[in-house]
Amino acid sequence: VRQGECVALDASLAERRLEVARVESSLQVGRAEAEELQKTLSVLEHSVEVERSAVNRTVQDLEASVEEVEARMADRRRTLEAAIEDMETGVAARKDALQKSVEEVARGIEARKSSMRSEAAELLSEAEASAAERVAKAELRAAERISAAQAEVA
């Protein structure tokens, strides 16, 4: 009889171990998803840097264009001073608009990065909580079966 109970307990333990392995596998899947989100975040961060670099080059190109225009217009300054002031105002407005646009894009990207980090952390937390709950349930069931077996033995 005891040998049969031991065999039953061994089978129950093996079943619990299998369930724990499944829970651990589920946790690994959650971690893999979190890693994938982190990779996506890294790609987005790289895209931000590429975009920033392109915008900076554009601003530098515009600044170079302004300097070139100013150099050509220096010869005609006496007669065209009013037109030059209008052009400088327009260029400054475009520069300000571009700078504001760059800042807005950067804020949007930072917000998205923060959101993705939060999503990754939430997914990982949910996966860990789910795994912990399954492990706890499995341990509780195992303890109940052991108690029941001990009660039958007693």
N, C-alpha and C positions, 0 to 999 in steps of 0.2 A: 504494500500500500504506500509506504513512504517512498519507495523507489518510483512509483507512479506519480506521486505528488512532486517529487524532484524533477521528473521528466516534464511534468506540466509546468512547473515553475521555470525550468530551463527554456521551454518553448515560449512561455510568456515573456521571459527576459529577452529571448532572441527576437520576438515580435516587437518589443519596446526598443530594442537596439536598432531594428530596421526602421521603426518610426522615427527615432532620433536621427538616423542617417538621412531619412527623407527630409526632415526639418532642416538639417544642416545643408542639404542640397538646395533647399528653397532659399536659405540664407545666402548661399553662394551665388545663386541666380540674382538675388537682390543686390548683392555687392557688385556683381558684373554689370547690372543695369546702372548702378551708381557710377561705376568706372566709365561706362559708355557716356553718361551724361557729363562726367568730368572731361572726357576727351572732346565732346562737342563744345563744352565751355572753352577749352584750350583753343579749338579751331576758331571760335568766335573772337577770342582775345587776339589771336593772330590776325584775323580779318580787321579788327579794330586798328591794330598797329599799321597794317597795310593801308587802310583807309586814311588814317592820320598822316602817314607819310605822303600819300598822294595829295591830300589837302594842303599839307605844308609845302609841297613842291608847287602846287597851283598858286598858293599865296606868294611864294618866292618868285615865281614866274610873273605874277601880276606886279609885284614890287619892282622887278627888273624892267617890266614894260613901262611902268610909271617913270622910273629914272630915265629910260631911253626917250620917252616923250618929253620930259622936262629938259633934257640935254638939247634936243632938236628945237624946242620952242625958245630956248634961251636967246637965240639970234633974233627972234621976232618979238621978244618980250615987250618992247615999247608999244608996239601996235596991237598986240594980242593979249595983253595982261588980263583982261577981263575973261577971255575965253579959257586961258590957262587956269584961272581960279575955279571956273565952272568944272573944268576937267578934273582938277584935284579934288574938288568936293565930291564929284561922282565916283572917283576911284576910292576915296576914303569911305564913302557909303557902301560901295561894293565890298571893300575890305572888311568893314564892320559887319555887313550882312553875311559874308563868308565866315567870319570868326564866330558870329552867333550861330550859324548853321553847324559849324564844327562842334561848338560847345553843346548844341542841342543833340546832335548825333551821339556825341560822347556820353551825354547823360542818359540817352535812351539805351545805349549799349551797356552802360554800367548798371542800369536798372534791370536789363535782361540778364546780365551776368548774375546779379544778386538773386533774381527770381530763379534762375537755373540752379544756383547753389542751394537755395532754399528747397527747391523741388528734389534735388539729389539727396539732401540731408533728410527730408521728409520720407522719401522712398526707403532710404537706408534704415531710418528709425522704425518705419512700419514693418519692414522685413525683419528687423531684429526683434521687435515686439511680438510679431506673429510667431517667429521661431521660438522665442522664450515661452510664449503661451503654450505652444504645442509640446515643448519639452516638459513644462510643468504639468500639463494634462497627462502626458505619458508617464511621468514619474508618479503622479497621484494614482493613476490606474494600476501601475505596478505595485505601489504600496498597498492599495486596497486588495489586490489579488494575494499579495504575500500575507497580509493580515488575515484574509479569509482562509488561506491555506494553513496558517499557524493556528487559527481557531479550530479548523477541522482536526488538526493534529492533536490539539489539546483536548 
